[in-house]
Amino acid sequence: MAINTVTVVKAAVNNGIGNTGCASEGIADSNSPSPPPSPRRRFQTGISQCRRRLRSKVQSHFRRENLTAGILLRWNIRYLLVLPLLYISGLIMCVGPFSALLRPTLPGAVYRSHELFAKLWPDIAADNSSAIELSSVWKFKRRLKVQKPCRNSTARQQHFAANEESAGPNGYLIIEANGGLNQQRSAICNAVALAGLMNAILVIPLFEFNSVRRDPSEFRDIYDEDHFIATLEGHVKVVKELPDEVMERYDYNSSNIPNIRVQAWAPANYYLGEVYPVLKEKVVIRIAPFANRLAISVPPHIQLLRCMANYKALRFSSPISTLAHKLVNRMIEKSSRTGGKYVSIHLRFEEDMVAFLCCVYDGGEAEKLKMDSIREIGWRRKFKRKDRVIIPGLNRIEGKCPLTPLEVGMMLRGMGFDNNTSIYLASGKIYKAERYLTPLLQMFPLLYTKDSLATPDELASFEGYFSRLAALDYTVCLFSEVFVTTQGGNFPHFLMGQRRFLFDGHAKTIKPDKRKLVVLLQDMEISWKAFKDQMEAMLTESDRQGVVVPRVRKINRKTSVYAYPLPECWCLLSHKSSLKLTRGTSMPDTLPESTR
């Protein structure tokens, strides 16, 4: 790089480099007794000496600066090498053996709710002065839009090629639904939509046998098969089994039917471009597994098929709906103190759920070892991979751990629900039930489950069938005045959406801010009044969120239509009067279509 000499000289003068005595020497020479040299030569000589001295000074200065710059450069290189090492070391400390020492210091990382409950219990027990009226829980209301009739959504509306008109169905679609009750429900609704998209005949969905739940239930055990077929008639053709001529083509062996592996959340274009040609060629195709194999965003008339399947076609089978009818009526009768209204809680505090989510509570080292053992048995070495780091405190801070019955009780009492409130608890076998349920019963003595509402004889045919038992819980929760969800999953996902559909677009659901709640429940200095103020604000926010509808632009939907059924499912609300449950001392003779 070129260096400006003038700039260097000016810089040198400013730094004292130019103070060489060149001017004084010139003056001294003029006073010398010897004959003075010519003015030009003396001037040149003085300047030359000055330049030589200046050059030497500048070179010395640059040598010093270069030396300094070299040292700094070497230090910078060292810093560049050291900083990543320090960063990596910090990460190791956060997720390595020191994490146990660091994480518990973060607010909310340690379960101390039982200690806070013991401290605040006298105030909780004495506080029934500001009991909330269940009929006034929901202050925010939605302004309903004008009902529009449903568009014709028959399969003939689909467009498979630019100039092709399909004269009839293009083949048969078989899907295998996996997971629990509501994951299977999602697969069924998606299958109806996919059959409509490809103009295929849908065979009644198969249910994959779950090795954990070991529930052998088939479609007809859970849902009313004939109602499902009849409701979709004219939109999607559904058959109970493949016709004989098709089975003959595959030597009466279903394993010979081509099974197509489809990526998760595959868009409509993928099915039309990749799967549809195979359907046309092979006449019948099978897609297994089929959980979450269709994108959220699909054309409006296909989205409407999802709505029809979920809210009209799927109706619980007669044995389930009959007992569900009885349980809802009994729950209303038990809630006479609150006008037949009750609160339902979906509690995911089972042993396997606690283990799977890598959470620990107040069981100490023994609990940690037990959870490790359950994970090893249930999921083999999935949790022992090198890239898997288990930090229970961090999981709790991030709101991933299920709330205990004690924590749910404190939250509801803080929101204003008093001990006269009837509670329906939807849950599997609760982890350490005797330990964790006792405080909830102290706060809410009117606590019921399907086991306490039904007789042993009534439940005998349901024992061991997890999906059928979940269907009972689903129905009783559906018609509660308040539904409390404590953990994510398909159960609250579908329930919140169906309650939005039934209750004028409002979720009527309490979805707590668990990140905020765990911090409050660890604060041993908080007073009951301060805790109540926080809980009342949380209830108001949950109410406000309940009426929020995510923006949907044409087919660019980013939220599930099962959790947010509006606006696509609006037109189905024309028969809302037959869906709405009139609460009171008794239940209508016939359950709504969507829940029977």
C-alpha positions, 0 to 999 in steps of 0.5 A: 500500500502506498504511504503519503509522505506528507501525512507521515511527516505531519504525523512524525512532527505531531509525535515529536519525531521532527524535533531534530534541531535542523533549523538551529544548526542552520542558524549557527552555521551562518554565525561561523567565523569561517567564510559561509557557504553559498546560501543554496548549498547551505540550505540543501545541506541542512535539508539533507541532514534534516531528511537523513535524521528524519528518515532514521527517526521515521524508520525507527518509529515504524520499526517500533510500530511494526513490532507493536503491531506484530505483538498485537497480531500474535495476541489477536490470533491467540484470542481467535484460537482461545475464544472458541475453546472458551465457548465450547468449554462453556457449553460443556459446563452447561450441559455436562457434569456441572449442569446439575450444579448450575441449573437448579439456581435458575428460577423454576428449575426445582420442584418446590410446589409441595413446600409452598402449598404447605406454607400457603394452605392455611390461607387457601383453606380460609379463602372462599370469599371471592369464589368465581361463578362458573357462568361468568368465567368467560368474559371475552365473546366472539362476534359470529360471522354470517353463516354461509352454506357449504360449497359442493365438495364432491370428488368430481370437483378435483382436477387431476390433469389439465384436460382430463375429466374423471368418469368415476373413482380412480381406485381404492385407498387403504390407510393404517392409523397409528397412535392413540385415540386422537392421533388415529382420529387425525389420520382418519380425517386426513384419509377422507381429505386425501380420498377426495383429493385423488377421487379414490374410494376409501376403505374403512381405516385400519388401526395399527396395534400399539405395542405399548397400549396393546389395544386391539380395538378396530374402527367399528369398536370406537366409531359408528361405522354405518354413520361414517359411511352414510354421512360422507356419501356424495362427498367421498365413497367409503366401503368396509372392505375391498371388493372380491374382484380387487382382492382376486387381482392380488391373490387375496393377500393384502400384503401384495397390495403396494404400500407407499411410504410418504414423507410427513406433511406431504403437500397436495401436489406431491400426492397428485404428482407421485401417488395418484399415478400409482393409484391409477395403475395399481387400482388400490394402494396402501399408505402405512403408517399414515400419521401426519402424512398430509400437509396442513394447507390444502385446497378449501374444498379438501379442507372442508372434507376434514371438517365434515369427517371430524365434526359430522361423520365421526361419532362414537360407537353405541357402547361408548356413547351410551355410557358417556351419556350416563357419565355426563348426566351424573357429572351434571347431577353432582354439580348441583351446587354450581347449576350443573356446571363443572370443571374438567382437567386433562392430567398427563401425570402418568409414570411413563409420561413423566419418564418420557419428558425427562422430569423429576419432582420431589423424589430425589435420587431414587426417583431419578434412578426409577425414571432412568429405568423406565426410559431404558425399558420403554424406549431402549437406548433412545435416551442414551444416545451421545447427542441426548442430554437430559436436564430435568430442571431445564425441561421444567423451566421451558414448560415441558413437564406435566403439572402435578395434581397439587399444582393444578389445584393451587392454580385453580384455587388462585383463579377463584374456583372454590372448594364447592367446584365439581371437578372431573379428572381425565387421566390414566393411572396417576404417578404416585397417586396417593402422594400427589392427589391428596392435596388436590382433594384437600382443595377440591373435595368434589373430585370425580373420575370415570371410575367413581362415576361408573359402576364396575359392571359398566366399566368391565367391557372397557377395561384394557381398551385405552382408546375406549376409555379415552373416548369416555374422558373426551366426551365428559370433558367436551361438555364441561363449562371449563376445560383445563389442559396441563400438557400438549398432545392430541387429546387437548388439541382436538378437544379445544378445537371441538369446543371452539366449534360448539361454543361459538368459536371460543375455546372455553379452555384454560391453558396455563403459562407453565413457564411463568407458573413454575417460577411462581410455585418456587417462590417461597416468599410469595403471599397467597394474595400475590399468587392469586393476583397472578393467577387471575391475570393468567385466567384473563389471558387464557380467556382472551386467547380462547377467542383468537383465530389465526389468520388464514389466507386462502390455502396458506394455513399454518395452524391445524384445522382440528385445533382452529376449525374456523373459518373453514368449518363455519358452514357446518355450524348451520346445524349448531342448534342440534350440537349445542348442549343445554346444561342444567339438571339433566342432559338431552336424551340424545348426545350431539352428533359430533360426540356420540 
